[in-house]
Amino acid sequence: MGLVTWTAVFTLESLQDTSQEAAASLNGLIGADLQKNAKPILNAAGWNFGDAWPESHGWHSGATVDDEGKTIVATFVTSPELDEAEPDGRAVNNRWRIVVGLDVGMFPKTKARRSDLLRTLARDAEAACQALGARDIDWEYGGPETTGVAKAL
């Protein structure tokens, strides 16, 4: 398996998990509101992300993708950048993190094709966050070429 994940951080002030979502989070990692708001934008771009659930690394959702007859899963994870939440369900300093990822495979042709798919997912996730009002997006690891910080797979 060749699981590759890319991570971006940004400022977004309009998000606030409910008290129920914050209570359901693991390790205090909120992010349900970001998932709920980004999902329709990502799905309109052709992804089919399901409902998110709390994981130890944040709120996680998956979308099945057909890659030449093989089903793979693209992942989208949301959490506060500082791994902490304010008592009202907001991220500290309104700073958020997203992680996108998928198994790019091991063979060169598969890896090239799926790497393009991962770039598309990253661009679409960035666009979804921008549509919600995100600013100062910085791809810490990987990310679409449009940000100038894409890493080779």
C-alpha positions as CSV (number, residue, x, y, z in Angstrom):
1,M,0.0,0.0,0.0
2,G,1.1,3.5,-0.7
3,L,-1.0,5.7,1.5
4,V,-0.2,9.4,1.0
5,T,-1.6,12.2,3.1
6,W,-1.3,16.0,2.6
7,T,-2.0,18.6,5.3
8,A,-3.0,22.2,5.2
9,V,-3.7,24.8,7.9
10,F,-5.7,28.0,7.6
11,T,-7.8,30.6,9.5
12,L,-11.6,30.3,9.3
13,E,-13.7,32.1,11.8
14,S,-17.3,30.9,11.1
15,L,-17.0,27.4,12.4
16,Q,-18.3,26.1,15.7
17,D,-19.0,22.5,16.7
18,T,-22.1,22.0,18.8
19,S,-21.8,20.9,22.4
20,Q,-22.9,17.4,21.3
21,E,-20.3,17.2,18.6
22,A,-17.6,18.5,21.0
23,A,-18.6,15.8,23.5
24,A,-18.5,13.1,20.8
25,S,-15.0,14.2,19.7
26,L,-12.0,12.1,20.6
27,N,-9.0,13.7,22.2
28,G,-10.9,17.0,22.1
29,L,-10.4,17.2,18.3
30,I,-13.4,19.1,17.0
31,G,-14.1,19.5,13.3
32,A,-17.6,18.3,12.7
33,D,-18.8,21.7,11.6
34,L,-16.0,22.0,9.0
35,Q,-16.9,18.5,7.7
36,K,-20.6,19.4,7.4
37,N,-20.0,22.6,5.6
38,A,-17.3,21.3,3.2
39,K,-19.1,18.1,2.3
40,P,-21.7,19.6,-0.1
41,I,-19.0,21.6,-1.8
42,L,-16.7,18.6,-2.2
43,N,-19.6,16.4,-3.4
44,A,-20.6,19.1,-5.9
45,A,-17.0,18.8,-7.3
46,G,-17.6,15.1,-7.9
47,W,-16.5,13.5,-4.6
48,N,-19.0,11.4,-2.7
49,F,-18.0,11.9,0.9
50,G,-20.2,10.3,3.5
51,D,-21.0,11.6,7.0
52,A,-18.0,12.3,9.2
53,W,-17.3,10.5,12.4
54,P,-14.9,11.3,15.3
55,E,-11.5,9.6,15.2
56,S,-8.4,10.0,17.4
57,H,-6.9,12.3,14.7
58,G,-10.0,14.5,14.1
59,W,-13.3,14.2,12.3
60,H,-12.9,11.7,9.4
61,S,-14.9,11.1,6.3
62,G,-14.3,8.9,3.2
63,A,-15.3,8.9,-0.4
64,T,-15.1,5.8,-2.6
65,V,-13.4,6.4,-5.9
66,D,-13.3,4.1,-8.9
67,D,-9.8,3.8,-10.3
68,E,-9.9,1.7,-13.5
69,G,-12.3,-0.8,-11.9
70,K,-10.7,-0.9,-8.5
71,T,-12.5,0.9,-5.6
72,I,-10.2,3.0,-3.4
73,V,-11.1,5.4,-0.6
74,A,-10.2,9.1,-0.5
75,T,-10.0,10.5,3.1
76,F,-10.8,13.9,4.4
77,V,-10.0,14.8,8.0
78,T,-10.7,18.0,9.9
79,S,-9.4,19.2,13.3
80,P,-8.1,22.3,15.0
81,E,-4.5,23.2,14.1
82,L,-3.5,23.3,17.8
83,D,-5.4,20.2,18.7
84,E,-7.4,22.2,21.2
85,A,-10.9,23.7,21.3
86,E,-12.3,26.7,23.0
87,P,-15.2,26.0,25.4
88,D,-17.7,27.3,22.9
89,G,-16.7,24.7,20.2
90,R,-14.4,26.9,18.2
91,A,-10.8,26.2,17.3
92,V,-8.2,28.1,19.2
93,N,-7.4,31.3,17.2
94,N,-9.8,30.0,14.6
95,R,-7.0,27.9,13.1
96,W,-7.9,24.7,11.4
97,R,-6.2,21.7,9.8
98,I,-7.4,19.5,7.0
99,V,-5.8,16.3,5.8
100,V,-6.5,14.6,2.5
101,G,-5.2,11.3,1.5
102,L,-5.5,8.1,-0.6
103,D,-3.6,5.0,-1.4
104,V,-1.5,5.9,-4.5
105,G,-0.4,2.3,-5.1
106,M,3.1,0.9,-5.7
107,F,3.3,0.5,-9.5
108,P,4.5,3.5,-11.6
109,K,1.4,3.8,-13.8
110,T,-1.0,3.4,-10.9
111,K,1.0,5.8,-8.7
112,A,1.0,8.5,-11.5
113,R,-2.7,8.2,-12.1
114,R,-3.6,8.2,-8.4
115,S,-1.2,11.0,-7.6
116,D,-3.1,13.2,-10.1
117,L,-6.3,12.1,-8.3
118,L,-4.8,13.2,-5.0
119,R,-3.8,16.6,-6.4
120,T,-7.4,17.0,-7.6
121,L,-8.7,16.1,-4.1
122,A,-6.3,18.6,-2.5
123,R,-7.3,21.4,-4.9
124,D,-11.0,20.7,-4.4
125,A,-10.6,20.6,-0.6
126,E,-8.7,23.9,-0.7
127,A,-11.4,25.4,-2.9
128,A,-14.1,24.2,-0.5
129,C,-12.4,25.7,2.5
130,Q,-11.9,29.0,0.6
131,A,-15.6,29.0,-0.4
132,L,-16.3,28.8,3.4
133,G,-14.1,31.8,4.0
134,A,-10.7,30.2,4.8
135,R,-7.7,32.5,4.4
136,D,-4.0,32.1,4.8
137,I,-4.1,28.5,3.6
138,D,-0.7,26.9,3.9
139,W,0.0,23.3,2.8
140,E,2.4,22.1,5.4
141,Y,3.0,18.8,3.7
142,G,2.2,18.1,0.1
143,G,-0.7,19.9,-1.6
144,P,-1.7,21.2,-5.0
145,E,0.8,22.9,-7.2
146,T,-1.3,26.0,-7.1
147,T,0.0,26.7,-3.6
148,G,3.6,26.4,-4.7
149,V,4.5,23.8,-2.1
150,A,3.6,20.5,-3.8
151,K,5.9,17.7,-2.8
152,A,6.8,14.9,-5.2
153,L,5.2,11.6,-4.3
